[in-house]
Amino acid sequence: MNKARFKIEYLPVAVRDLDEMFDYILKDDHSAAISLLDRMENDISKLEDFPELGVVPKDDRLRLMGYRMLVVGVCIVFYVILGEIVEIRRVIHGKRRYSFLI
């Protein structure tokens, strides 16, 4: 028996995050930009079957808001699980502070 798959949805700001990251890397290295997007797509798609794959943030407020974090290379994907939907809220570089989320 197959278990239900979760649907992945991106907030517009998360799409913008990905676009900006891709454009920035593309300026220096086309193949690295394509590789990053491929890895993002592959790793994020795993959330369809394993929505709790990402870790719960240490930050109390993010944790209370139901956020999870998936590390993809040098990036962090912030998402929440809403019923049968995995909502991708932000995608940022791992060295960037993410206190702006709260």
N, C-alpha and C positions, 0 to 999 in steps of 0.2 A: 504494500500500500504506500503510495506517495504522499508525503506530507506537503501541506500547502506552502507555496513559495511566497515570500514577501515581495511587495512591489517597491521599487526604489524610485523616489521622486527627489528632484533637486530644487531648492529654493533659488529664485533668480540671483540672489547675491552669491550663492555657491557656484553657479554657472559663470558669473562674472569673475569670481576668484580663479576658476580654472582657465578662463580665457586670458586673464592678465598674466597668470603664471606661464602659460603656453607662449604667449607673445614675447614675454621677457626672455625665456630660454631660447626661443626661436631666433632671436637676434644674434646669438652666439653660436648655437649648435642645433641645426635642423633635426638631425637624427636623435639627439638627446631629448628634444621637445616631443617628438613622435613617440619615443620610448617611454617617456614619463606618462603621456596620455594613455598609451597601451597598458602600462602597469596599473594606472589609476582605474581604468575600466575593468581590468581583470580582478583587481583586489576588491573594488567596490561591489562588483557583481557577486562576490562570495557572500555578501550580506543578504542576498535573496534567500539563501538556504540557512545561513548562520548569522542572524541579525545581532546576536550578542557577541560576535567575534571581537569587536573593539572593546577596549578597556574603559572602565568607569573613571572619569577624571578625579584627581585628588582635590581639586577645588570644590569646596562645599556647595557653593551656589550652583555651579554647573551640574554637580551630582544631583542636587535637589530638583533641578530643571529637567532631569532625565537624559542628559547628554552622555554620549559614548564617544570614544576617540579611536580611530583606525589609523595606524601609522602606515604610510605608503611611501617608501623611500625616505626623502627628506621632508615629506609633507605630512600634515595631520588633517584627517577628515573628521569633522565634527558632525554628529548625527544624533537623531532621536528615533525611537521606535514608537509609532503611533498606531496601535492596533496591528494591522497587517501591512503597514507602510513603514519603510525606512526612509526618513526624511533627511536628506543631506543638507545641512544648514550652512556650513563654511568649509573651505579647504584653504589651509594656510601653510606657509613654510614653517618647518619645525623650530627654527630659531627665532621666529617672531613671537612676541608676547601675545597671549590670547585673552588677556584681561578685558579687552574691548568687547568680548562676547557677553560680559555680564553687566 
